[in-house]
Amino acid sequence: MSLQDELNALRAKSEARLPEEKIAVMHRATEDLEKSGLIDRVPKVGDKAPEFTFNNTEGIVLSSRSLLERGPMVLSFYRGGW
């Protein structure tokens, strides 16, 4: 089974548990995003990220440039609890 087949099965299973009106809202939101052209403006795989600074967990300001000077960097976004 391909990844797309697995994702489609997972989507179908999830949608089977939801009321029709919620499914319709989700599909409309997806269609709105597709029509907005947003996908054409997001970074693509292999694109270089802009330089940035941030505070680490100890409040120290770091820059992406300084971290990249030490080697490859992995960036992860945590959206918080749902």
ROVO-420860 format. One record per atom (N, C-alpha, C, O): x, y, z; residue in one letter. Coordinates in steps of 0.02 Angstrom, whole numbers, plus 50000, padded with zeros to 5 digits. Layout:
% residues N
XYZa;...
***
This chain:
% residues 82
500434994150000m;500005000050000m;500455006250000m;500925006750039m;500285010949956s;500685017049952s;500515021750010s;500005020950043s;500945026650020l;500815031650072l;500155035250057l;499765036450103l;500035036949994q;499415040449977q;498805036049993q;498305038650017q;498855029549980d;498305024949996d;498185024850072d;497615024850095d;498735024750110e;498665024750183e;498355031250208e;497925031150252e;498565036950179l;498275043350198l;497535043750181l;497135046250220l;497355041150122n;496655041150102n;496235036850149n;495675038750167n;496495031150169a;496135026750215a;496065030150283a;495525029750314a;496585033450307l;496545036950370l;496035042650367l;495655043650415l;496025046350312r;495535051650303r;494825048850304r;494385051650338r;494715043450268a;494045040450266a;493825038050335a;493255038950355a;494285035150372k;494125032750440k;493955038650485k;493485038150525k;494335043950481s;494215049950522s;493545053150504s;493155054950548s;493415053750440e;492795056950418e;492185052850437e;491645055650446e;492255046250442a;491695041950460a;491445043450531a;490875041950548a;491875046450572r;491685047950642r;491395054950650r;491165056650704r;491415058950598l;491215065950603l;490525067150572l;490325063650525l;490155072050599p;489525073950568p;489645077050499p;490165080050486p;489165076150454e;489235078650386e;489385086150383e;489775088350341e;489065090050428e;489175097350424e;489895099150441e;490155104050413e;490215095450485k;490915096950501k;491375094850443k;491855098350428k;491215089450412i;491605087250353i;491555092450298i;492045094150266i;490945095150287a;490855100250236a;491265106450251a;491555109350205a;491285108550314v;491685114350333v;492425113050319v;492765117350292v;492665107150337m;493375105450325m;493535105550251m;494055108150230m;493085102750210h;493215102550138h;493195109550107h;493585111150063h;492735113750131r;492705120650107r;493345124450125r;493615128250085r;493585123450186a;494205126850208a;494795124650165a;495215128650147a;494825118150149t;495365115650106t;495315118750037t;495815120850009t;494715118950010e;494615121949943e;494815129349944e;495125131849897e;494625132949997d;494805140050002d;495555140950003d;495825145549971d;495905136750040l;496645137150041l;496935135749973l;497405139249951l;496675130649939e;496935129049872e;496825134849824e;497265136449784e;496235137949827k;496075143549782k;496465149849798k;496565154149755k;496695150549860s;497045156649881s;497725157549848s;497995163049846s;498015152049823g;498675152449793g;499235152149845g;499815152849828g;499055150949907l;499555150649961l;500085145449947l;500675146449962l;499895139849919i;500365134349907i;500935136549861i;501485133849865i;500805141549818d;501325143949772d;501825148449808d;502365149749781d;501655150749868r;502095155349904r;502475152149962r;502895155449993r;502345145849977v;502685142650033v;503365140050010v;503455138549951v;503845139650056p;504505137050037p;504455129850012p;504045125850036p;504865128249964k;504885121549935k;505475117749966k;505935120749994k;505455111149960v;506005107049984v;506645109349949v;506675109949888v;507155110549990g;507805112749963g;507895120249962g;508455122749952g;507345124149971d;507415131449974d;507815133450035d;507785130150087d;508195138850029k;508575141450085k;508125145750128k;507785150250103k;508125144450192a;507715148350239a;508045155150251a;508655155650248a;507655160250264p;507935166750281p;508285166450349p;508095162350391p;508775170650360e;509105170950425e;508615173550477e;508185177650461e;508685171150539f;508235173250592f;508595172750659f;509105169350665f;508315176150709t;508555175550777t;507975173350821t;507395174150804t;508145170450878f;507635168050925f;507945167350994f;508555167251001f;507525167051044n;507745165851113n;507715158351126n;507215155051112n;508265155651154n;508245148551172n;507875147651238n;507605152551265n;507865141651264t;507475140251325t;507755143951386t;507405144551436t;508375146351381e;508675150151437e;508635157651426e;508915161551465e;508285159751372g;508215166851358g;508795169851320g;508805175951309g;509275165951300i;509855168451263i;509665169051190i;509385164551160i;509835174851160v;509685176051090v;510195172351047v;510795173151055v;509935168251001l;510355164650954l;510155166550883l;509605169050872l;510605165350836s;510435166750766s;510525160350726s;510935155950743s;510135159850673s;510205154050630s;510895153850599s;511185148550589s;511175159750584r;511845159950554r;512365156750600r;512775152850578r;512335158550665s;512835155950712s;512755148350720s;513255144750728s;512145145950719l;512045138650725l;512275135050662l;512575129650667l;512145137850604l;512355134650541l;513105134550533l;513375130350498l;513455139250566e;514185139150563e;514465132950597e;515025130750582e;514075130050643r;514295123950678r;514095117550641r;514355112150658r;513655118050592g;513435112250555g;512695112650537g;512385117850548g;512415107250510p;511715107250490p;511255108650550p;511415107050607p;510685111550535m;510205113350587m;509525110250568m;509325110350510m;509185107650618v;508505105050609v;508035109750647v;508155111350705v;507515112050614l;507045116650643l;506365113150650l;506115110350601l;506085113250709s;505445110050722s;504965115150752s;505155118950797s;504345115250728f;503835119750755f;503355115750797f;503095110650774f;503225118150857y;502745114950902y;502145119550909y;502215125250932y;501565117250889r;500965121450890r;500615121450957r;500105124850965r;500865117851005g;500545117651070g;500025112251075g;499915108451028g;499705111951133g;499195106851143g;498555108251104g;498375114051095g;498245103051083w;497615103851046w;497065102351093w;496475102551074w;
***
